[in-house]
Amino acid sequence: MTHSEQPAQRVYRRALTIAGSDSGGGAGIQADLKTFAALGCYGLSVITALTAQNTVGVTGIHPVPPEFVELQIDAVLTDIGADSVKIGMLFSVPLIRAVAGQLLRHRLGAVVVDPVMVAQSGDRLLQDEAVAAIKDELLPLATIITPNLPEAEVLVGRALTAAADVETAARQLAALGCPWILIKGGHANGTVCTDVLYSAREDRFCSFENPRIDTANTHGTGCTLSSAIAAFLAKGHGMEEAVARAGEFIHDAIAAGAGYRLGRGHGPVHHFFRFWS
C-alpha cells in the first residue's frame, strides 16, 4: 500500500478538565474523566488540588502550586489540544488567576465553568476571597457557567426564591461577560428539577425539567453535568442541545446509581450505566 493509499487517520474528540481530585472517585477529576469516557471523548486532565474525601466529607485540601497548574495546561495544549474545557474546583485566587491567564494565552473556544464552592457533604471547596476572582477574571472567559442555586446566590449576593429571581440572577451573571448561564434547580424543593438556561445574545430563557429522584447518591452530580456539557460541545453539538443531552445523561446516571450502596454518606452516580449494571 502506497503512502497515498493509507486510510485516513481518525481523530478523538478531546475534552479537558481543570479541576480538583476526589480521592473517593465520585466527583472532581475522576467524575469528569468517567463522563468524558462514557460519552465518547478522549479525556485530558489538569489537577488543581488534591482532596482527602469520601462519601461522608472532606478531611483535607492540598492546593497544587499555580505554576505547576500552568505547566500541566501548557503540556496538554501545546501537544494534544482540546475541543472543549471544563473548569471545576480552583479553591484560591492564585489558582483562578493562573487558569484565567492560560485560557487567554491558548485562546480556548468552548469553556464550561462549574463554580464549585461546596461539596455535597457541606464542606467548603472555595476560599471566600476567591468568589470575586471568579466573577471578575474567570466568568468573562467562559462560554457557559453552571452554578446550582446556592452557588448562584453567592455569586449574585442574594437569595433566589422564585422563578423571577433566577431569571434576574442569570441576566446579572451574563452581564459579567458570559454568553450562556445555566442555573441548576437540583437544590430546590418539589418533585421536578428545573434547570434554567439563559442566552445573553438573544435575551432568551429555556427550561429543562426532569423528575426528582429520591436518593442519597448525588455526590458529583454538578461535576458530571458540566463535564457532560463539555463532552457534547467537543462533539460539535450546539449549546442548547449539549445542555439538553447532558441533562438527560445526569438524570439517567442518578437513576441508575440510586440502587447502589457505596460508603456511608452520599454515594456517586453511575457514569457507565449504558455499559454495565
BALUMMI-243838 format. One line per 5 residues: number of its first residue (from 1); their letters; for each residue y, z, x of N, C-alpha, C, O. Coordinates in pm, whole numbers, plus 32768, in hexadecimal, padded with zeros to 4 digits. Layout:
BEGIN
NUM	a	Y/Z/X/Y/Z/X/Y/Z/X/Y/Z/X; ...
This chain:
BEGIN
1	mthse	7F89/8000/8055/8000/8000/8000/807C/8000/8058/808A/8057/80AE; 80D4/7FA1/8045/814F/7F98/8093/81B2/8002/8065/81A3/8041/7FFC; 821A/8013/80BA/8280/8077/8098/82C2/8058/8011/82DF/80B2/7FC3; 82DA/7FD7/7FF7/831C/7FB0/7F7B/82C4/7FC6/7F01/82F6/7FCB/7E90; 823F/7FD4/7F18/81E3/7FE7/7EA9/81C5/807A/7E8D/817A/809A/7E30
6	qpaqr	81FF/80D4/7EDC/81E7/8162/7EC7/821A/818C/7E3E/8285/8161/7E14; 81CE/81E0/7DF6/81FD/820E/7D73/827D/825F/7D80/8293/82A3/7DE4; 82D0/8258/7D1B/834E/82A1/7D1D/8333/8337/7D23/82DA/836A/7CE0; 8381/837D/7D75/8371/840C/7D80/83A4/8452/7D02/840B/842C/7CCA; 835B/84B7/7CD8/8387/8506/7C65/83E7/8573/7C94/83E2/859D/7D08
11	vyrra	843C/859F/7C3C/849B/8608/7C60/848B/867D/7C01/8469/866D/7B8C; 84A5/86F4/7C36/84A3/876D/7BE5/852A/8780/7BA0/8591/8755/7BD3; 8528/87C1/7B2D/85A1/87F8/7AF2/85B4/8880/7B32/855F/88D7/7B25; 8624/8893/7B79/8638/8909/7BCD/8696/896C/7B89/8707/894A/7B66; 8667/89E6/7B76/86B7/8A50/7B39/86C0/8AC5/7B9A/865A/8AF8/7BC8
16	ltiag	873A/8AEF/7BB8/8752/8B5C/7C17/877E/8BD9/7BCD/87D5/8BD3/7B76; 8742/8C4A/7BEE/876F/8CCA/7BB9/87AD/8D1C/7C28/8773/8D29/7C95; 8822/8D52/7C0D/8868/8DAD/7C68/8870/8E32/7C1F/88C2/8E43/7BC5; 881D/8E90/7C45/880F/8F0A/7BF3/87C9/8F77/7C42/87A4/8F63/7CB6; 87B8/8FEA/7C02/8773/905A/7C3F/86DD/9052/7C2A/86AD/900F/7BCF
21	sdsgg	8694/9097/7C7F/8602/909C/7C75/85D7/9115/7C23/860D/9183/7C34; 8577/9101/7BCC/8540/916D/7B79/84B2/918A/7BA8/8458/9138/7B95; 849F/91FE/7BE7/841A/921F/7C1A/83B2/922A/7BAD/833B/9220/7BC8; 83DE/923F/7B30/8381/9245/7AC0/835A/91BC/7A8A/82FF/91B2/7A38; 839D/9154/7AB8/8375/90CB/7A97/83A3/9096/7A12/8387/9022/79F2
26	gagiq	83E9/90E6/79C1/840A/90B9/793B/8491/9077/792B/84A7/902D/78CC; 84EE/9092/7987/8576/905E/797D/859F/9023/7A04/854D/9012/7A5E; 8621/9003/7A0F/8656/8FD6/7A8E/8615/8F58/7AC5/85E6/8F02/7A7A; 8613/8F50/7B49/85DA/8EDB/7B8E/854F/8EBA/7B5C/852D/8E46/7B48; 84FE/8F22/7B48/8473/8F0A/7B1F/846C/8EC7/7A96/8420/8E68/7A84
31	adlkt	84BA/8EF7/7A37/84BB/8EB9/79B2/84F1/8E2B/79B9/84BF/8DD2/7975; 8558/8E17/7A0B/8594/8D92/7A15/8531/8D2C/7A4C/8524/8CBF/7A15; 84EB/8D51/7AB7/848C/8CF3/7AF3/8416/8CD7/7A94/83E5/8C66/7A8F; 83EB/8D3B/7A4B/8381/8D26/79E9/83B0/8CC4/797D/8367/8C6B/7954; 842C/8CD7/7951/8463/8C7F/78E9/846F/8BF1/791B/8448/8B93/78D6
36	faalg	84A5/8BDF/7992/84B1/8B59/79CB/8429/8B14/79D1/841B/8AA0/79AA; 83C4/8B5D/7A01/833F/8B23/7A0D/8305/8B00/7984/82CB/8A95/7972; 8317/8B5A/7923/82E1/8B43/789D/8320/8ACA/785B/82E1/8A89/7808; 839C/8AAB/7881/83E4/8A3D/7841/83EA/89BF/7898/8437/8963/787D; 8399/89BB/7900/8389/893F/794B/83F1/8924/79B5/840C/88B1/79D5
41	cygls	842E/898E/79EC/8491/897E/7A57/845D/89BD/7AD8/840B/8A18/7AD7; 8491/8988/7B48/8476/89C4/7BCA/84DD/8A31/7BE1/8554/8A14/7BEA; 84AF/8AAD/7BEB/8509/8B1E/7BF6/852E/8B3F/7C84/84D9/8B43/7CDD; 85AF/8B58/7C9A/85E6/8B84/7D1A/862B/8C09/7D04/8657/8C25/7C95; 8634/8C5C/7D6C/866C/8CE1/7D56/86C4/8D0F/7DC8/86AA/8CF3/7E3D
46	vital	872D/8D57/7DA2/8784/8D9F/7DFF/878B/8E2E/7DCC/87BB/8E46/7D5D; 875D/8E8C/7E1B/8757/8F18/7DF0/87D7/8F5F/7E16/87FF/8F5F/7E8B; 8818/8F9D/7DB3/8896/8FE3/7DC8/8885/9079/7DD5/88DC/90BC/7E0C; 8817/90AF/7DA4/87FF/913F/7DAB/876A/9159/7D97/8725/9111/7D50; 873B/91C1/7DD7/86B3/91F3/7DBE/86C0/926A/7D61/8715/92C1/7D74
51	taqnt	866B/926F/7CFC/866A/92E3/7CA5/85E0/9322/7CA6/857A/92DD/7CAD; 85DE/93A6/7CA0/8562/93EF/7C89/8560/940E/7BF4/85A7/9468/7BC7; 8511/93C5/7BA9/850F/93D9/7B18/8488/93B7/7ADD/8437/9371/7B19; 8473/93EA/7A67/83F9/93D0/7A1C/841E/93C8/7989/8492/93AF/7968; 83BE/93DC/7931/83DC/93D0/78A2/842B/9447/786D/8460/9442/77FE
56	vgvtg	8433/94B2/78BA/8474/952D/788D/8506/9532/78B9/855C/9561/786E; 8524/9503/7932/85AD/950C/7961/85BF/94D9/79EE/8561/94AB/7A2E; 863B/94E2/7A1E/8661/94B7/7AA5/8678/9534/7AF9/86CA/9589/7AD6; 8630/9540/7B68/863C/95B7/7BBD/8689/959B/7C3C/86A6/95F8/7C87; 86AA/951D/7C57/86F7/94FF/7CCE/8726/946F/7CD1/86E2/9415/7C9F
61	ihpvp	879D/945A/7D0C/87D3/93D3/7D1E/8800/93C5/7DAF/884B/9419/7DE2; 87D2/935B/7DF1/87F8/9340/7E7B/8837/92B6/7E82/87EF/9252/7E87; 88BC/92AE/7E81/88FD/922A/7E83/88E2/91E0/7F06/88DC/921D/7F71; 88D2/9160/7EFC/88C4/910B/7F72/894F/90F1/7FAA/89AC/90D8/7F5C; 8963/90F7/802E/89E8/90DB/8066/8A1B/9053/8038/89D0/8FF2/8039
66	pefve	8A9B/904A/8011/8AD1/8FCB/7FE0/8ABE/8F58/8041/8AA7/8EE6/8017; 8AC7/8F74/80C3/8AB6/8F09/8126/8A2A/8ECF/8120/8A18/8E57/8136; 89C6/8F23/8103/893D/8EEF/80FC/8925/8EA5/8079/88D5/8E47/8075; 896A/8ECD/800E/8965/8E80/7F92/899C/8DF4/7FAB/8963/8D91/7F7D; 8A0B/8DEB/7FF2/8A45/8D6A/8014/89E4/8D15/8066/89D9/8C9C/8051
71	lqida	899E/8D54/80C4/893C/8D0B/8115/88CB/8CD3/80BF/889F/8C62/80D4; 889D/8D22/8060/8832/8CF4/8007/8860/8C7A/7FB6/8816/8C18/7FA9; 88D9/8C83/7F80/890D/8C13/7F30/891B/8B96/7F85/88F4/8B2A/7F5A; 8952/8BA6/7FFC/8960/8B33/8055/88D9/8AF7/8078/88C9/8A7D/8078; 8877/8B4C/8094/87F3/8B1B/80BB/87B5/8AC6/804C/877B/8A5D/8067
76	vltdi	87C2/8AF4/7FD2/8787/8AAC/7F61/87D3/8A2B/7F43/8796/89C1/7F32; 8857/8A34/7F3C/88A5/89C4/7F09/88BF/8957/7F70/88D4/88E3/7F4C; 88C0/8979/7FF1/88D5/8911/8055/8857/88BF/806E/885F/8854/80AB; 87E5/88EE/8041/8768/88A4/8054/872D/8873/7FD1/8716/87FB/7FC0; 8715/88CE/7F74/86CC/88AD/7EF9/8729/8885/7E88/870E/8825/7E3F
81	gadsv	8799/88CF/7E78/87F4/88B4/7E09/87C3/88F5/7D89/8758/8932/7D85; 8814/88E8/7D21/87F1/8923/7C9F/8831/88D2/7C30/88A3/88A5/7C3B; 87E5/88BE/7BC3/8818/887A/7B4C/885F/88D9/7AEE/88B1/88AF/7A9D; 8840/8959/7AF9/8885/89C0/7AAB/8879/8A44/7AF5/8822/8A56/7B4A; 88D3/8AA0/7AD2/88D5/8B24/7B11/88E3/8B8E/7AA6/8937/8B82/7A4D
86	kigml	8890/8BF5/7AAF/889F/8C6B/7A59/88CB/8CDF/7AB1/8890/8CF7/7B1A; 8932/8D26/7A87/8965/8D98/7AD3/8951/8E15/7A80/897E/8E1D/7A0D; 890F/8E77/7ABA/88F4/8EF4/7A75/893A/8F69/7AB7/89B4/8F69/7AC7; 88ED/8FCE/7ADD/8924/904A/7B13/896B/9033/7B98/892F/9001/7BF7; 89EB/905A/7B9F/8A38/9050/7C1B/8A67/90D9/7C4D/8A84/90E7/7CC4
91	fsvpl	8A6F/913B/7BF8/8A81/91C8/7C18/8B0C/91EF/7C4A/8B44/9251/7C18; 8B46/91A6/7CAA/8BC1/91D5/7CE9/8C27/9166/7CF7/8C05/90F0/7CEB; 8CA5/918B/7D11/8D10/912A/7D24/8CF5/90CF/7D9C/8D06/9056/7D90; 8CCC/9104/7E10/8CB1/90A9/7E82/8C44/9042/7E64/8C4D/8FD0/7E91; 8BDE/906A/7E19/8B74/900B/7DF6/8BA9/8F9F/7D98/8B89/8F29/7DA8
96	irava	8BFA/8FC7/7D38/8C33/8F66/7CDA/8C8A/8F02/7D25/8C83/8E8A/7D0B; 8CDB/8F33/7D80/8D33/8EDA/7DCC/8CE4/8E7D/7E27/8D08/8E08/7E38; 8C78/8EAF/7E61/8C25/8E5A/7EB6/8BE7/8DE9/7E66/8BE8/8D76/7E92; 8BB1/8E08/7DF1/8B72/8DA2/7D9E/8BD9/8D40/7D69/8BC1/8CC7/7D68; 8C4C/8D72/7D3D/8CB5/8D19/7D0A/8CE3/8CB9/7D76/8CFA/8C43/7D5B
101	gqllr	8CF0/8CEB/7DF0/8D19/8C94/7E5E/8CB5/8C25/7E78/8CDB/8BB4/7E97; 8C35/8C44/7E6D/8BCD/8BE0/7E83/8BC7/8B7B/7E11/8BAB/8B05/7E27; 8BE2/8BA8/7D97/8BE7/8B4B/7D27/8C56/8AE4/7D3D/8C43/8A6D/7D22; 8CC7/8B12/7D6D/8D35/8AB6/7D8A/8D13/8A59/7DFD/8D31/89E2/7DF9; 8CD5/8A90/7E62/8CB6/8A40/7EDA/8C53/89D1/7EBB/8C63/8960/7EE8
106	hrlga	8BEC/89F2/7E6E/8B81/8990/7E55/8B97/893F/7DD6/8B48/88E5/7DB8; 8C00/895D/7D8B/8C24/8910/7D15/8BAD/88FE/7CB5/8B8B/888E/7C8E; 8B71/896D/7C90/8AFD/896A/7C39/8B26/8948/7BAA/8B8F/8973/7B7B; 8AD2/88FB/7B66/8AF4/88C9/7AE1/8AD6/892A/7A71/8B31/896B/7A3D; 8A57/8934/7A49/8A30/8988/79D8/8A1A/8A17/7A07/89B6/8A34/7A49
111	vvvdp	8A77/8A70/79E6/8A71/8AFC/7A13/8A69/8B58/799A/8AC5/8B5E/7949; 89FA/8BA0/798E/89E3/8BFE/7920/89F9/8C8B/7955/89B2/8CB6/79B1; 8A59/8CD2/791E/8A77/8D5A/794C/8A49/8DBE/78E2/8A79/8DBD/7871; 89EB/8E13/7908/89BE/8E81/78B4/89FB/8F00/78EE/89CC/8F31/7954; 8A64/8F37/78B0/8AAB/8FA9/78EB/8A5C/902B/78DD/8A7B/907F/7889
116	vmvaq	89F6/903A/7931/899C/90AC/7927/89E7/912C/794B/8A1D/9139/79B9; 89EA/918A/78EF/8A33/9207/7903/89DA/9282/78F7/89E9/92E2/7942; 897C/927E/7898/8927/92F2/787C/8898/92C2/7868/8881/925E/7824; 8838/930A/78A3/87AB/92EA/788E/877F/9315/7802/87C5/9361/77BF; 870C/92E3/77D7/86D7/9307/7753/86C7/939E/7744/86D2/93D4/76D7
121	sgdrl	86AE/93E1/77B6/869C/9473/77B6/8720/94BD/77A7/871F/9536/7790; 8791/9477/77B4/8813/94B7/77AC/8853/94CF/7833/88C5/94FF/7839; 880E/94B1/78A0/8844/94C7/7926/88AB/945C/794A/8898/93E6/792C; 8919/9486/798A/8984/942B/79B0/8957/93D1/7A23/891B/93FF/7A84; 8975/934E/7A17/8953/92ED/7A7E/89D0/92A8/7AB5/89C5/9249/7B02
126	lqdea	8A45/92D8/7A8D/8AC3/929D/7ABA/8B29/930C/7ACE/8B3C/9360/7A76; 8B6A/930C/7B42/8BD2/936E/7B59/8C48/9356/7AFC/8C67/92E3/7ADB; 8C8B/93C2/7AD2/8CF8/93B6/7A71/8D66/9358/7AA0/8D9A/9309/7A51; 8D88/935F/7B20/8DF6/930C/7B53/8DD0/9279/7B5D/8E27/9224/7B76; 8D50/9259/7B4B/8D25/91CE/7B57/8D3E/917E/7AD8/8D39/9103/7ADB
131	vaaik	8D5A/91C0/7A67/8D70/9179/79E9/8DE8/911C/79F4/8DE1/90A9/79C9; 8E55/914C/7A2D/8ECC/90F9/7A3D/8EB1/9082/7A97/8EE5/9015/7A7F; 8E61/9096/7AFF/8E41/9027/7B5A/8DEF/8FBC/7B14/8E02/8F45/7B2E; 8D95/8FE4/7ABB/8D48/8F82/7A6E/8DA7/8F2E/7A19/8D9C/8EB3/7A14; 8E05/8F70/79D7/8E62/8F29/797F/8EC0/8ECE/79CE/8EDB/8E5D/79A4
136	dellp	8EF0/8EFE/7A3E/8F57/8EB4/7A87/8F1E/8E49/7AE4/8F5C/8DE0/7AF6; 8EAA/8E64/7B20/8E79/8E0C/7B8A/8DFD/8DBC/7B67/8DE7/8D50/7B9E; 8DAB/8DF1/7B0B/8D2C/8DAD/7AEF/8D31/8D5B/7A6E/8D01/8CEA/7A6C; 8D6A/8D92/7A05/8D6A/8D4A/7985/8DB2/8CC4/798B/8D85/8C66/794A; 8E1F/8CB6/79D7/8E5E/8C31/79DE/8E06/8BC6/7A1E/8E21/8B4F/7A0F
141	latii	8D9D/8BEF/7A65/8D43/8B91/7AA7/8CC4/8B76/7A56/8C73/8B22/7A7B; 8CB3/8BBE/79E8/8C39/8BB4/7998/8C40/8B40/7935/8CAB/8B1C/7905; 8BCC/8B06/7919/8BC0/8AA5/78AD/8BAA/8AEB/7829/8BDF/8AC3/77C1; 8B5B/8B56/782D/8B42/8BA8/77B6/8B2C/8C37/77E4/8AF1/8C4F/784D; 8B5B/8C96/7794/8B43/8D24/77AB/8AF4/8D59/7734/8B0C/8D31/76C2
146	tpnlp	8A94/8DB4/774F/8A36/8DDF/76E6/8A33/8E77/76D4/89C9/8EB3/76E5; 8AA3/8EB8/76B4/8A9F/8F49/76A2/8A5C/8F71/761F/8A63/8F29/75BC; 8A19/8FE5/7621/89EF/9020/75A1/8A68/906A/7567/8AD2/906D/75A4; 8A58/90A4/74F2/8ACA/90E5/74B1/8B08/9155/7505/8B83/9157/7514; 8ABA/91B2/753C/8AF8/921A/758F/8B42/91E1/7609/8BAC/9213/762D
151	eaevl	8B0A/917A/7648/8B4D/913D/76BB/8BCD/90F6/7691/8C33/90FE/76D7; 8BC9/90B2/7620/8C42/9070/75EE/8CAE/90D7/75CE/8D24/90BE/75E7; 8C86/914A/7598/8CE7/91B3/757A/8D2A/91E6/75FA/8DA3/9200/75FA; 8CDC/91F4/7665/8D17/9220/76E4/8D77/91B6/7719/8DE2/91D8/774B; 8D52/9138/770E/8DA5/90CC/7744/8E29/90BC/76FA/8E8F/909B/7737
156	vgral	8E28/90D4/7676/8EA4/90C5/762A/8EEA/914A/7610/8F5D/914C/75E4; 8EA7/91B9/762C/8EE6/923B/7622/8EF3/9275/7598/8F4D/92C5/757F; 8E9B/924E/753D/8EA0/9288/74B6/8E1A/9274/7470/8DC6/9225/749B; 8E06/92BE/7403/8D8A/92B5/73B7/8D87/9233/7366/8DEE/9204/7336; 8D0F/91FC/7358/8CFB/9183/7308/8C9E/91A8/7294/8C24/91AC/72A5
161	taaad	8CD8/91C2/7221/8C8A/91F6/71B1/8C75/9192/7142/8C25/91AA/70E7; 8CBB/9122/7146/8CAF/90BE/70DB/8CA9/9033/7118/8CCA/901F/718D; 8C7E/8FD2/70C6/8C73/8F49/70F6/8CF9/8F14/7128/8CFE/8EC9/718A; 8D64/8F3A/70E4/8DEA/8F0D/710F/8E0D/8F45/7197/8E51/8F03/71E6; 8DE0/8FBF/71B5/8DF8/8FFB/7238/8DB4/8FAB/72A6/8DEC/8F95/7311
166	vetaa	8D39/8F80/7289/8CEC/8F33/72EB/8D32/8EAE/7307/8D3B/8E85/737B; 8D63/8E6C/72A1/8DA7/8DED/72B5/8E28/8DFE/7304/8E47/8DAD/735B; 8E72/8E67/72E6/8EED/8E82/7330/8ECD/8E9F/73C3/8F15/8E72/741D; 8E62/8EEB/73DB/8E3A/8F0A/7464/8E10/8E8D/74AF/8E2F/8E7E/7525; 8DCA/8E33/746C/8D9F/8DB8/74AD/8E17/8D65/74D9/8E19/8D2F/7547
171	rqlaa	8E7A/8D5C/7483/8EF4/8D12/74A7/8F3C/8D56/751C/8F72/8D13/7574; 8F3D/8DDA/751B/8F80/8E24/7586/8F3A/8E0C/760C/8F7D/8DFA/7672; 8EB5/8E0C/760C/8E6A/8DF3/7688/8E7B/8D63/76B5/8E85/8D48/772D; 8E7D/8D06/7657/8E90/8C7A/767B/8F18/8C63/76BB/8F26/8C0A/770F; 8F7C/8CB2/7695/9001/8CA4/76CE/9003/8CC4/7764/9062/8CA1/77A9
176	lgcpw	8F9A/8D06/7795/8F90/8D23/7823/8F62/8CA9/7873/8F64/8CAB/78EE; 8F39/8C3E/782C/8F18/8BC3/7872/8E8B/8B90/7860/8E68/8B28/7896; 8E38/8BD7/7814/8DAE/8BAD/77FE/8DA4/8B5A/777E/8DCE/8B8A/7714; 8D6F/8ADF/7783/8D72/8A88/770D/8D0E/8AAB/769F/8D21/8A83/762C; 8CA5/8AF5/76C0/8C40/8B1B/765B/8C29/8BB1/7661/8C19/8BEA/76CD
181	ilikg	8C26/8BF1/75EE/8C0D/8C81/75E4/8B9A/8C96/7583/8B9E/8C65/7512; 8B33/8CDE/75AE/8AC4/8D03/7555/8AC0/8D9B/754D/8A9D/8DDD/75AE; 8AE3/8DD2/74D9/8ADB/8E62/74C4/8A5C/8E7F/7475/8A4B/8E54/7403; 8A02/8ECA/74B5/897C/8EE2/747E/897E/8F5A/741F/89C1/8FBE/7439; 8934/8F4D/73B3/8935/8FB4/734B/88BD/900F/7348/88A5/9052/72E4
186	ghang	8871/9014/73B4/87F8/9065/73B4/8811/90FA/73A3/87B8/9142/7374; 8888/912B/73C9/88A7/91B9/73BD/88E1/91DE/7335/88FB/9254/731B; 88F6/917C/72E0/892A/919A/725B/88BA/91CF/7200/8845/91CD/7226; 88E0/91FC/718A/887D/922C/712A/8852/91B9/70CE/8890/914F/70CC; 87E9/91D1/7082/87BD/916F/7021/8738/9130/7046/8704/9147/70B3
191	tvctd	8703/90E2/6FEC/8680/90A4/6FFF/8688/901D/7045/8622/8FE2/7066; 8702/8FEC/705A/8716/8F6A/709A/8771/8F7C/7114/87D5/8FC2/710E; 874C/8F3B/7183/87A0/8F39/71FB/87F2/8EB8/71F9/87BB/8E4A/71F0; 8875/8EC6/7202/88CD/8E52/71FE/891A/8E47/7280/8967/8EA0/72A4; 8906/8DD8/72C6/8952/8DB9/733F/89BF/8D56/7319/89A6/8CF5/72D1
196	vlysa	8A38/8D6D/734A/8AAB/8D19/7328/8AD8/8CCC/73A3/8AFA/8D06/740A; 8AD8/8C47/7398/8B02/8BF0/7405/8B8A/8BB4/73E4/8BA0/8B81/7376; 8BE5/8BBB/7446/8C6D/8B87/7433/8C8A/8B1B/7499/8C76/8B2F/7511; 8CBA/8AA8/7469/8CE8/8A3C/74BF/8D80/8A41/74C5/8DC4/8A29/7461; 8DB5/8A62/753A/8E46/8A6E/7548/8E8A/89E7/753C/8EF8/89DD/7505
201	redrf	8E4B/897F/756F/8E89/88FB/756B/8E9B/88C8/74DD/8EFC/8883/74BE; 8E3C/88EB/7486/8E42/88BD/73FB/8E71/892A/739C/8E82/8911/7324; 8E86/89A4/73CF/8EA8/8A17/737C/8E48/8A1F/7305/8E72/8A22/7291; 8DC7/8A23/7325/8D5F/8A1B/72BF/8CF3/8A83/72D9/8CCC/8A9A/734C; 8CC2/8AC0/726E/8C56/8B23/7277/8BD7/8AEB/7238/8BDB/8A9C/71DA
206	csfen	8B66/8B15/726E/8AE7/8AFF/7228/8A8F/8B79/7241/8A9B/8BBC/72A8; 8A37/8B94/71E3/89E3/8C0C/71E9/8950/8BE7/71F2/8924/8B80/71BE; 8906/8C3E/7237/8876/8C2D/7244/8834/8CAE/7214/8851/8D1A/7247; 87DD/8CA3/71B2/87A0/8D19/7176/8709/8D19/718A/86C7/8CB2/7180; 86D5/8D91/71A7/8645/8DA6/71B1/8623/8E2C/7173/8672/8E8A/717E
211	pridt	85AE/8E38/7133/8587/8EBA/70FB/857A/8F22/716A/8546/8F04/71D6; 85A9/8F9B/7150/859C/9007/71B2/850B/9034/71B9/84CA/9046/7152; 84D8/9047/7231/844E/9070/7247/844D/9105/7269/8495/9131/72C2; 83FC/9151/7224/83F4/91E2/7238/8398/91FF/72AE/831E/9206/729F; 83D3/9210/7323/8386/922A/739C/83DD/9270/7403/8456/925D/7407
216	anthg	839D/92C2/7457/83E4/9301/74C7/83E2/92A8/7543/8424/92C6/75A6; 8397/923B/753D/8388/91E4/75B2/83FA/917E/75B7/83E8/9108/7599; 8470/91AF/75DE/84E7/915A/75E2/852A/915C/766B/859B/912F/7679; 84E4/9190/76CF/851D/9194/7756/8528/9106/778D/84C6/90BC/7790; 859F/90DF/77B8/85B2/905C/77F4/85D2/8FED/7792/85D0/8F78/77B7
221	tgctl	85F0/900F/7715/860C/8FA5/76B3/868A/8F57/76D8/868D/8EDD/76CC; 86F3/8F9F/7703/876F/8F59/7727/875E/8F00/77A0/8792/8E90/77A3; 8715/8F32/7804/86F9/8EE0/787C/86AA/8E64/7855/86C7/8DF6/7884; 8648/8E77/7801/85F2/8E07/77D9/863E/8D9F/778A/862E/8D27/77A2; 8692/8DCA/772D/86DF/8D6A/76DE/873E/8D1A/7736/8743/8C9F/772C
226	ssaia	8788/8D5D/778D/87E9/8D15/77E0/87A3/8CB7/7842/87D5/8C49/785B; 8732/8CDF/7879/86EA/8C86/78D4/86A9/8C12/7887/8698/8BA6/78BF; 8684/8C29/7809/864F/8BBB/77B7/86BD/8B55/779B/86A3/8ADC/779D; 8737/8B84/7781/87A6/8B27/776E/87BA/8AD5/77EE/87CA/8A5B/77E8; 87B7/8B18/7861/87C6/8AD1/78E1/8758/8A6A/78F4/8771/89FC/7926
231	aflak	86DD/8A8D/78CD/866D/8A30/78DD/8682/89B3/7887/866C/8944/78B6; 86AA/89C6/780B/86BE/8951/77B3/8736/88FE/77DF/8735/8884/77D1; 879D/893E/7815/880D/88F2/784C/87DF/88A0/78C5/8808/882E/78D6; 878B/88DC/7919/8757/8895/798E/8705/881B/7966/86FF/87B8/79AF; 86C7/8823/78F1/8675/87B4/78C1/86C6/874D/7874/868E/86ED/7840
236	ghgme	874A/875F/786E/87A1/86F9/7837/87CA/870A/77A6/8809/86B0/776E; 87A8/877A/7768/87CF/878F/76DD/8863/87B4/76D3/889A/87F1/772F; 88A3/878F/7664/892B/87BC/7649/892E/8850/762C/88C5/888D/7616; 89A6/888B/762D/89B0/891C/7622/8976/8951/75A0/8927/89B0/75A3; 899A/8919/752E/8969/894F/74B0/88D0/8948/74A7/888F/89A5/7478
241	eavar	8898/88D8/74D4/8807/88CC/74D1/87C7/892D/7533/875F/8967/7515; 8803/893E/75A9/87CE/899C/760C/87CC/8A2A/75D4/876B/8A72/75E6; 8839/8A52/7591/8840/8AD8/7558/87DB/8AE7/74E6/879A/8B4F/74DB; 87CE/8A82/7493/876F/8A89/7424/86DF/8A94/7457/8692/8AE8/7427; 86BC/8A40/74B8/8634/8A44/74EE/8619/8AC7/7537/85AB/8AFE/752E
246	agefi	867D/8AF9/757F/866D/8B78/75C5/865A/8BEA/7562/860A/8C45/757B; 86A2/8BE6/74F2/8692/8C4D/748C/8607/8C4C/744F/85CD/8CB5/7436; 85D2/8BD6/7438/8549/8BCA/7405/84E5/8C01/746A/8485/8C45/7445; 84FD/8BE4/74EA/84A1/8C12/7552/849E/8CAA/755B/8432/8CE5/755E; 8514/8CEA/755E/8515/8D7B/756B/84DE/8DBE/74EE/849C/8E25/74F7
251	hdaia	84F7/8D85/7478/84BE/8DBE/73FD/8426/8DBA/7404/83E5/8E1E/73E5; 83EE/8D49/742C/835C/8D3C/7434/8323/8D95/74A2/82B5/8DCA/7494; 836D/8DA5/7511/833E/8DFA/757F/833D/8E8D/7555/82E3/8ED8/757C; 83A1/8EB6/7507/83A3/8F40/74D4/832F/8F54/7473/82E8/8FB9/747A; 831C/8EF4/7419/82B0/8F00/73B6/8228/8F07/73FB/81D3/8F57/73D4
256	agagy	8214/8EB4/7461/8192/8EB0/74A7/817A/8F2F/74F7/8108/8F58/7509; 81E6/8F6D/7528/81D6/8FE5/757A/81D4/9066/752A/81BA/90D1/7562; 81EF/905D/74A8/81FA/90D7/7457/8178/9126/744F/817A/91A0/7441; 8109/90E2/7459/8088/9125/744A/804F/915E/74CA/7FE4/919B/74C8; 8096/914C/753B/8065/917E/75BB/809B/9209/75D9/8100/9234/75A0
261	rlgrg	8057/924E/7632/8085/92D0/7662/808C/92CB/76FA/8028/92B5/773D; 8104/92E1/7730/8116/92E2/77C2/817C/934E/77E3/81F1/9343/77BE; 8151/93B6/7828/81A9/9424/7849/81C1/9480/77D3/8184/9472/7769; 821C/94E0/77E8/8236/9547/7783/82B8/9534/7738/82DA/9584/76E0; 8304/94CA/7759/8385/94B7/771A/8392/942E/76D9/833C/9404/768C
266	hgpvh	8400/93EA/76FB/8419/9365/76C4/83CD/92FD/7718/83F0/92E1/778A; 8364/92C6/76DC/8314/9262/7721/8358/91DA/7723/83C1/91C8/76E4; 831D/917A/776A/8359/90F6/7776/8333/909A/7703/82DD/90BA/76B1; 8376/9029/76FD/834D/8FBE/76A3/82DE/8F6F/76E7/82C3/8F83/775E; 829D/8F16/769C/822E/8EC8/76D2/8262/8E3C/76F5/8268/8DE3/76A0
271	hffrf	8288/8E2A/7774/82C4/8DAB/779E/8263/8D36/7795/828D/8CC4/7780; 81E3/8D4F/77A5/8182/8CE2/77AD/812B/8CD6/7730/80B6/8CB1/7738; 8166/8CF7/76BD/811A/8CF3/7640/80E5/8C68/7621/8081/8C5B/75DA; 8125/8C01/7655/80F7/8B79/763B/8078/8B57/768A/8036/8AF3/766C; 8057/8BA9/76EF/7FE9/8B87/7748/7F75/8BE8/7741/7F02/8BC0/7756
276	ws	7F8F/8C66/7724/7F22/8CC7/7718/7F4C/8D3B/76BF/7FC3/8D55/76AD; 7EEA/8D81/7688/7F06/8DF3/7632/7EA7/8E65/7652/7EAE/8ECF/7614
